[in-house]
Amino acid sequence: MKDCFCTKTYQCLGCERQEERKQAIAEGRALTRKIAECGTRAGYNRHLKLKEETCADCRQAQKESVMRAQAKRRAA
């Protein structure tokens, strides 16, 4: 549990990720994130962030996500 800054008695996932990142930097390789795929809400947000026109699949995913959230709020 060295270099773990959390208060848990076991090493948390965040700290494991930090160690992985440190090791990758030491080995000279970069850690890359997975690019959000179209047809997901994350893909919709990626289009917005890059100031692109959203594709039909991403618009549909966003619409479904909003509809689920609204239904959940109504049910509560």
C-alpha positions as CSV (number, residue, x, y, z in Angstrom):
1,M,0.0,0.0,0.0
2,K,2.9,2.4,-0.4
3,D,2.2,5.6,-2.2
4,C,-1.5,5.1,-1.4
5,F,-3.1,8.3,-0.1
6,C,-6.5,7.0,0.7
7,T,-7.7,6.1,4.2
8,K,-8.8,2.6,3.4
9,T,-7.0,-0.4,4.7
10,Y,-6.7,-1.8,1.2
11,Q,-5.4,-0.1,-1.9
12,C,-8.2,1.6,-3.8
13,L,-8.6,1.4,-7.6
14,G,-7.6,5.1,-8.0
15,C,-4.3,4.4,-6.3
16,E,-3.7,1.3,-8.4
17,R,-4.3,3.5,-11.5
18,Q,-1.7,6.0,-10.2
19,E,0.9,3.3,-9.9
20,E,0.1,2.0,-13.4
21,R,0.5,5.6,-14.7
22,K,3.8,6.0,-12.9
23,Q,5.1,2.7,-14.2
24,A,4.1,3.6,-17.8
25,I,5.8,6.9,-17.6
26,A,9.0,5.2,-16.3
27,E,8.9,2.8,-19.2
28,G,8.4,5.6,-21.7
29,R,5.0,4.5,-22.9
30,A,1.9,6.7,-22.8
31,L,-1.5,5.8,-21.4
32,T,-4.3,6.7,-23.7
33,R,-8.0,7.0,-23.1
34,K,-10.6,5.0,-25.1
35,I,-12.3,7.3,-27.6
36,A,-16.1,7.6,-27.1
37,E,-18.0,5.6,-29.7
38,C,-20.8,6.9,-31.7
39,G,-24.3,5.8,-30.6
40,T,-23.6,6.6,-27.0
41,R,-24.1,9.6,-24.8
42,A,-20.4,10.0,-24.4
43,G,-20.1,10.0,-28.2
44,Y,-22.8,12.8,-28.3
45,N,-20.7,14.8,-25.8
46,R,-17.6,14.2,-27.9
47,H,-19.3,15.7,-30.9
48,L,-20.3,18.8,-28.9
49,K,-16.8,19.2,-27.4
50,L,-15.2,19.0,-30.9
51,K,-17.9,21.4,-32.2
52,E,-19.0,18.8,-34.8
53,E,-22.5,18.1,-36.0
54,T,-23.9,15.2,-34.1
55,C,-24.6,12.0,-35.9
56,A,-28.1,10.4,-35.9
57,D,-26.9,7.5,-33.6
58,C,-25.5,9.9,-31.0
59,R,-28.6,12.1,-31.1
60,Q,-30.8,9.0,-30.5
61,A,-28.6,7.9,-27.6
62,Q,-28.8,11.4,-26.0
63,K,-32.6,11.5,-26.6
64,E,-33.1,8.1,-24.9
65,S,-30.9,9.1,-22.0
66,V,-32.9,12.3,-21.4
67,M,-36.1,10.4,-21.7
68,R,-34.9,7.8,-19.1
69,A,-33.9,10.6,-16.7
70,Q,-37.2,12.4,-17.1
71,A,-39.2,9.2,-16.5
72,K,-37.1,8.5,-13.4
73,R,-37.7,11.9,-12.0
74,R,-41.5,11.6,-12.7
75,A,-41.6,8.2,-10.9
76,A,-39.8,9.5,-7.8
